[in-house]
Amino acid sequence: MGGDEKIYITKEGLERAKKEYEFLKDKKAGKTSGDVPKIWESEDLNPEYILFQEDLNLIDSKISELSNIIKNAVLIKPPSRKEAKEAINPGAKVELEIDGSEKDEFTIVGSSEANPSLGRISLESPVGKALLGHKVGDIVVVSSPIKTTYRIKKIKYE
């Protein structure tokens, strides 16, 4: 991860990241102040110690990732100008017609909150990137990995 990259995130997403960060810092403090397994079990490495270290490494990497999100967070807010609200920007909930028949709804979010199965697509994904800036009625064609045509039906901000 680079130094000063911007991480687009909703207010709720940032709150979740801060809570998880505090929780993991407490968990790490609790783990390291408790009984640390002995490194050696006779002549072999103690398997409990190895698991303990793996847990700590996972916690450390998650703490580092969350710290990066918190430090570089750029809050996604609804646009203030009427014209901007008519176009797709980060945070927009978009109702689409896909390939002329199927309907779907997505919310455009930062990559740290993306979860396509919950209808949250990253503004950095091919579809998210292609939709940004478009308005109701626009037709957007995305060829990744297959060609899909999206007709924008509705845009709203919550």
C-alpha positions in Angstrom: 0.0 0.0 0.0 1.2 3.5 -0.9 1.5 6.4 1.3 -1.1 9.0 0.6 -3.8 7.2 -1.3 -7.3 8.4 -0.8 -9.7 5.7 0.6 -13.3 6.6 -0.2 -15.6 5.4 2.6 -19.1 6.2 3.9 -19.5 7.6 7.4 -20.9 4.2 8.6 -17.9 2.4 7.1 -15.5 4.7 8.8 -17.2 4.2 12.2 -17.1 0.4 11.7 -13.4 0.6 10.8 -12.7 2.7 14.0 -14.6 0.2 16.2 -12.8 -2.8 14.7 -9.5 -1.0 15.1 -10.1 -0.3 18.8 -11.4 -3.9 19.3 -8.3 -5.4 17.7 -5.9 -3.2 19.7 -7.6 -4.3 22.9 -7.6 -7.9 21.8 -3.9 -7.7 21.0 -3.1 -6.1 24.4 -5.1 -8.9 26.1 -3.3 -11.6 24.2 0.2 -10.3 24.8 -0.4 -9.5 28.5 -1.8 -13.0 29.2 0.0 -16.3 29.2 2.2 -16.5 26.2 2.8 -20.1 25.2 6.4 -21.3 25.6 8.3 -21.2 22.3 9.9 -24.6 22.8 8.1 -27.8 23.8 11.1 -30.1 24.6 13.1 -29.9 21.3 10.3 -29.0 19.0 8.6 -25.7 18.4 5.4 -25.6 20.5 2.4 -25.7 18.1 0.4 -23.5 20.5 3.2 -20.9 20.2 3.0 -21.0 16.4 -0.8 -20.5 16.5 -0.3 -17.7 19.0 2.2 -16.0 16.6 0.0 -16.5 13.6 -3.0 -14.9 15.5 -0.8 -11.9 16.5 0.4 -11.5 12.9 -3.2 -11.6 11.6 -4.2 -9.1 14.2 -1.2 -6.8 13.4 -1.9 -6.9 9.7 -5.6 -6.1 10.2 -4.7 -3.2 12.6 -2.3 -1.8 10.1 -4.9 -2.1 7.3 -7.6 -0.4 9.4 -5.1 2.3 10.5 -4.4 3.0 6.9 -8.1 3.3 6.1 -8.7 5.6 9.0 -5.7 7.8 8.2 -6.5 8.1 4.4 -10.3 8.2 4.7 -12.2 10.6 2.4 -15.8 10.6 3.5 -18.4 9.9 0.7 -21.1 12.6 1.1 -24.0 13.4 -1.1 -23.2 16.2 -3.6 -24.6 19.6 -2.5 -25.4 21.0 -5.9 -28.6 19.9 -7.7 -26.7 19.3 -11.0 -24.2 17.0 -9.2 -27.1 15.0 -7.6 -28.4 14.3 -11.1 -25.2 12.5 -12.0 -23.6 9.3 -10.5 -21.0 10.2 -7.9 -19.6 8.1 -5.0 -22.4 7.2 -2.6 -25.1 7.2 -5.2 -27.7 4.4 -5.2 -28.4 3.6 -8.9 -31.2 1.7 -10.4 -30.2 0.1 -13.7 -31.7 -1.9 -16.5 -29.1 -4.5 -17.6 -29.0 -5.7 -21.2 -32.5 -4.3 -21.8 -34.4 -6.5 -19.4 -33.0 -7.3 -16.0 -33.2 -4.6 -13.3 -30.7 -4.2 -10.5 -29.7 -1.6 -7.9 -26.2 -0.7 -6.8 -24.7 1.7 -4.4 -21.3 3.1 -5.5 -18.9 2.9 -2.5 -15.1 2.9 -1.9 -13.3 -0.4 -2.4 -12.9 -1.1 1.4 -16.7 -1.3 1.6 -17.5 -3.0 -1.7 -19.6 -6.2 -1.4 -21.3 -7.0 -4.7 -23.6 -9.6 -3.1 -25.0 -6.8 -1.0 -25.3 -4.5 -4.0 -22.3 -2.3 -3.0 -19.9 -1.9 -5.9 -16.5 -0.2 -5.8 -16.1 3.1 -7.6 -12.8 1.6 -8.7 -14.4 -1.5 -10.3 -14.9 -1.5 -14.1 -18.7 -1.0 -13.7 -18.3 1.6 -10.9 -15.8 3.5 -13.0 -17.9 3.4 -16.1 -21.1 4.6 -14.3 -19.5 7.6 -12.6 -20.6 11.0 -14.0 -23.5 9.5 -16.0 -27.2 10.7 -15.7 -30.6 9.1 -15.8 -31.3 7.8 -19.3 -27.7 7.4 -20.2 -26.6 4.0 -21.7 -23.2 2.8 -20.5 -21.5 -0.2 -22.1 -18.9 -2.1 -20.0 -16.8 -4.8 -21.6 -15.3 -6.6 -18.6 -15.1 -9.6 -19.0 -18.2 -9.7 -21.2 -20.1 -6.8 -22.9 -22.9 -5.6 -20.7 -25.2 -2.6 -21.4 -26.5 -0.6 -18.5 -29.4 1.9 -18.9 -29.5 4.3 -15.9 -33.1 4.4 -14.6 -32.8 6.3 -11.3 -30.1 8.0 -9.1 -30.6 8.8 -5.5 -28.6 9.8 -2.5 -29.4 8.8 1.1 
